[in-house]
Amino acid sequence: MGDIVLFDGVCNFCNSSVQFILKKDPEAHYRFGSLQSDIGRELIEKYGLSQSLNSIVLIENDKSYIKSTAALKISRNLKGGWKLLSILRIIPKPLRDFFYDIIARNRYKWFGKQDSCMLPSPEFKDRFID
């Protein structure tokens, strides 16, 4: 099935990030679901995450990762130089998450928000879980 990335489906920055991952993941390592979807809420509950989660979530090998750890773990499976970003995991998590939280808190103000979750393009529809 591959690893699952949960994202804020109404956030423009998050949707752009998903589109970026899709383009840099030609082996289809990742599948996607929105935090707002039924399956997203089920997975959040299954992994004991907060219902008011303000983060990207990576579910990999039956473990969940959030915030900067999720983003950096995702980068290691992307084609090109993006996998080098995973080295940033040597930076202490509180420091990484401090900067992550600044972006997360301001993402709607800086990048905008949609009224509803994005619909995947036909070529990537099978990469999204419902």
Secondary structure as the mmCIF struct_conf table of DSSP 4:
data_model
#
loop_
_struct_conf.conf_type_id
_struct_conf.id
_struct_conf.beg_label_comp_id
_struct_conf.beg_label_asym_id
_struct_conf.beg_label_seq_id
_struct_conf.end_label_comp_id
_struct_conf.end_label_asym_id
_struct_conf.end_label_seq_id
STRN STRN1 ASP A 3 PHE A 7
TURN_TY1_P TURN_TY1_P1 GLY A 9 VAL A 10
STRN STRN2 CYS A 11 CYS A 11
HELX_RH_AL_P HELX_RH_AL_P1 ASN A 12 LYS A 24
TURN_TY1_P TURN_TY1_P2 PRO A 26 GLU A 27
STRN STRN3 TYR A 30 SER A 34
TURN_TY1_P TURN_TY1_P3 LEU A 35 GLN A 36
BEND BEND1 SER A 37 SER A 37
HELX_RH_AL_P HELX_RH_AL_P2 ASP A 38 LYS A 46
TURN_TY1_P TURN_TY1_P4 TYR A 47 GLY A 48
TURN_TY1_P TURN_TY1_P5 GLN A 51 SER A 52
BEND BEND2 SER A 55 SER A 55
STRN STRN4 VAL A 57 GLU A 60
TURN_TY1_P TURN_TY1_P6 ASN A 61 ASP A 62
STRN STRN5 LYS A 63 ILE A 66
HELX_RH_AL_P HELX_RH_AL_P3 LYS A 67 SER A 75
TURN_TY1_P TURN_TY1_P7 ARG A 76 ASN A 77
BEND BEND3 LEU A 78 LYS A 79
HELX_RH_3T_P HELX_RH_3T_P1 GLY A 80 ILE A 90
BEND BEND4 ILE A 91 ILE A 91
HELX_RH_AL_P HELX_RH_AL_P4 LYS A 93 PHE A 111
STRN STRN6 LYS A 113 LYS A 113
BEND BEND5 ASP A 115 SER A 116
HELX_LH_PP_P HELX_LH_PP_P1 CYS A 117 SER A 121
HELX_RH_3T_P HELX_RH_3T_P2 PRO A 122 ARG A 127
STRN STRN7 PHE A 128 PHE A 128
#
